[in-house]
């Protein structure tokens, strides 16, 4: 019997980010550089172009997600 894994459960984010999201190829442009990032608004992996990666890293969105690194999932 499989168990439902919910946000806050141990291993939820590791499982969520351990594989590519379904249908990820549908939103990929021709300039896709093989990059994926966890977006702050959805907390899901999304494919990014090289320009989007630079904006993601330099624009502060990456820094917004640092709380995930230190977050206690039991809080």
C-alpha positions as CSV (number, residue, x, y, z in Angstrom):
1,X,0.0,0.0,0.0
2,X,1.4,3.4,-0.9
3,X,1.4,6.3,1.4
4,X,0.4,9.9,0.5
5,X,3.4,12.2,0.9
6,X,2.3,15.8,1.9
7,X,4.2,19.1,2.2
8,X,5.9,19.1,5.5
9,X,6.4,15.3,5.6
10,X,10.0,14.2,5.7
11,X,11.3,13.6,2.2
12,X,8.5,15.6,0.5
13,X,10.7,18.2,-1.3
14,X,13.4,15.6,-2.0
15,X,10.8,13.4,-3.8
16,X,9.2,16.4,-5.5
17,X,12.4,17.6,-6.9
18,X,13.9,14.2,-7.6
19,X,12.3,13.9,-11.0
20,X,11.2,16.2,-13.8
21,X,7.7,17.5,-13.7
22,X,5.1,15.9,-16.0
23,X,4.8,17.7,-19.3
24,X,8.0,19.7,-18.8
25,X,8.8,19.5,-22.5
26,X,5.6,21.3,-23.4
27,X,6.9,24.6,-22.0
28,X,10.4,24.3,-23.4
29,X,11.5,27.0,-25.9
30,X,14.1,26.4,-28.5
31,X,16.6,28.3,-26.4
32,X,16.3,25.8,-23.5
33,X,19.8,25.3,-22.1
34,X,19.2,22.2,-20.0
35,X,18.6,24.2,-16.8
36,X,15.9,23.6,-14.2
37,X,15.2,25.7,-11.1
38,X,12.7,25.7,-8.3
39,X,10.5,28.7,-8.9
40,X,9.5,30.7,-5.8
41,X,5.9,31.2,-6.8
42,X,5.2,27.5,-7.4
43,X,8.0,25.6,-5.6
44,X,8.2,23.3,-8.6
45,X,11.0,22.6,-11.0
46,X,10.7,24.5,-14.3
47,X,12.9,24.5,-17.4
48,X,14.9,27.7,-17.9
49,X,16.8,29.2,-20.8
50,X,20.4,30.5,-20.0
51,X,19.0,34.1,-19.8
52,X,16.3,33.0,-17.4
53,X,18.9,31.3,-15.2
54,X,21.0,34.5,-15.0
55,X,17.9,36.4,-14.1
56,X,16.9,33.8,-11.5
57,X,20.3,33.9,-9.8
58,X,20.9,37.6,-10.0
59,X,17.4,38.8,-9.6
60,X,16.9,37.5,-6.1
61,X,14.5,34.6,-6.7
62,X,17.1,32.1,-5.7
63,X,17.7,33.9,-2.5
64,X,14.0,33.8,-1.7
65,X,14.2,30.1,-1.6
66,X,17.0,29.9,1.0
67,X,14.4,29.4,3.7
68,X,13.8,26.0,2.3
69,X,17.3,24.9,3.1
70,X,16.9,25.8,6.8
71,X,13.2,25.1,7.2
72,X,12.2,22.5,9.7
73,X,9.4,20.5,7.9
74,X,7.7,19.8,11.2
75,X,7.1,23.5,11.9
